[in-house]
Amino acid sequence: MTGQPLPLRIRVITPVTTREVLAECAQEYALSAGSGTQLSHVLLEHGPVSIESEYDEALALPGLLAEVRKAETEGMQAIIINCASDPGLDAARELASIPVIGVAQAAFALTTQLAQRFSVIAILERDRPDLDRMFRLYGVLDRVASVRVMDMAVLELFREHDKAIRAMTQAALLALREDGAEAITFDCTGLSAIVPEVRRRLVAEGFDVPVINPVSAAVKLAEGLVELGLCHSKLTYPDPPRK
């Protein structure tokens, strides 16, 4: 008799210390995962309460990389860094020999498959330089129609969903009407829960366009890479030298 197939094991690392985000993150990831996927979630023991700057990213890196190493030793088959700034992505890929997914990179890559030009909804004005860096690094700068800003703090997104829905919808409509965007994505996984309602409101305004959720893009990419037996190149991301 053939036994049940083993679950595909993915570790989601949220590189902050704020526990109130964990339940909602776990719920959103579960909605995207296949029935044969087993997700496990961790926060950092030490690090920033949220990531809203390069400084916050730097504070998160030691704990993040420790969790990357731990995930591989615990038999995980892929890792997702649950922050749309993709903090520590290159370093994590050097450290790990299993796929490590950055949610922003996954979302941008998927969006370029579905539209010629897309806009990113940012939560803060100060996100623009970080987004510009990622656009250049990931080779999508010529596909970006605009960055539109909601002007809400990260932790506020989890506490004021109605305000976040209004702000994201307004920003997306400006991108579609004024900037030539043909698809929308965003730069914070904390917005994942409101995507269906934002999409509904955009359709009601006459814009039947993709709204790419970085969480969903990352989960499906991680599952696909594991099923295909693919991982990042160790020529691109060589193991760090022993010291």
Buried (B, 14 or more C-beta within 10 A) or exposed (E): EEEEEEBBBBBBBBBBBBEEBBEBBBEBBEBBBEEEBEBEBBBBEEBBBBBBBBEBBEBBBEBBBBBBEEBBEEEBBBBBBBBBBBBBBBBBBBBBEBBBBBBBBBBBBBBBEEBEBBBBBBBBEEBBEBBEEBBEBBEBEEBBBBBBBBEBBBBBBBEBBEEBBBBBBBBBBBBBEEBEBBBBBBBBBBBBBBBEBBBEBBEEEEBEBBBBBBBBBBBBBBBEBBEEEEBBEEEEBEEEEEE
